[in-house]
Structure formats: structure tokens, C-alpha cells
Amino acid sequence: METLSFLNSIKLYIPLFLLIVFLIHKIKTNEIKIKWLKFGILSIITIFLSISSYSTIATYNLWKTDPFSKFLLPPYEEAYFYGYAFSHFWQSFFVIILVSVSWAIFLHLARKRTQNRILDKDEVYLGFFTALSVGFPAFIPYLFILFFIFSIQQIINIIILKKTDPIIITHSMILSAIIVLLYGNKIINQFGLGVLKV
């Protein structure tokens, strides 16, 4: 269980650290390196796979030593353990991947439609990374916070500062993800989104 606790900790702290690095680098240089984003995406997927694999193996080994639950494992029972493992340890991983890919596709289509005026290639990767980082159902408050921050940024730039430059969504994505990583559980509980957990 210490291993699982460690994996769950790095699932939070690695994306949080990377997001802070991305934000600082973006403010200083006005860019985010795709190479860093790819590393972050690979890191999170590896952590998710490690958590799911470890949980599956640990449960199998625990059940194998129990006089009752050993009969729920192959060769006594072929389907039960696989179904249990999928619904408890793997289903959330696939849902998070599906949500993240869908968000990245949406951003890519928005980028093409606006001809790179709001989004660029880096931000599509960043969107995928931030969606993976926050997970599901935390992705829902992430979206609301993202568009709220983005709207405030637009109001400041257009109405107050009278800027006509293309508005960058990068800061909004990163800040939204950081807020959700830090306070996501409280937000989920506050708005009853826990029922959507898989």
C-alpha cells in the first residue's frame, strides 16, 4: 500500500510541478516547448498505467491467499476478476484518455477554424496534458475555471488595456489546471460531481 500511496502522490505532484515550470517559462519566453509537453504526457500516462497495473497485481495476490476469494480467480472463475479489475482499476484510465483526446481534438479543430489566432500547436498539446493532469470528473470544473479566467483576460485586454493582439489561452489552461489539482476534490464534493467518478 505504501507503493500505491507513493504513486498517487506523484500523480499529483509531477503534473503540478510541470505546470508551474511551464507557466514560468511561458511568462519569461512566451513559449512552451512541445518536447516538455510530450515528456509530461508520457510521464502521466506511465503513472496511470503503473497505478492500474500495481492495483491489479496486488489485488490478485491478495485474493490468491484468501480461502474464499481464490475461487473468484482463474482457473476457477475466468471472467469475474478481469471484470472487477477493469471496473475498479482500468476504467477510469480509459475514461481520462478518452476525455483528454476529445479535448485535444476540439482544440485542434478550434485552432484550424480560427487559423491560429487563438490557439497554436503548443496549446493543443497543453490542452491534452492539462486534461490528463486533472482527470475526470475534475475536467468539468477545469473547463469552467478555464473559460472564466479566459473571459477575465479578454475583458482586461480588450476593454481596459485596449489591446487588439491575439489572446493567448495558455495561461488560462495552466492556471485552471493548477487550481483544480490543488482544490479539485473540494470542488467536486461541493458541486456533487463525485457521482461521475468511475
VENQUI-V615916 format. One record per helix or strand. SS is the DSSP state (a for helix, b for strand). FROM is the first residue (numbers start at 1). TO is the last residue. Records with the same first field share a line. If there is no record, write none. Layout:
BEGIN
SS: FROM-TO ; FROM-TO
END
This chain:
BEGIN
a: 2-29 ; 34-64 ; 69-72 ; 80-113 ; 121-134 ; 138-160 ; 170-190 ; 193-196
END
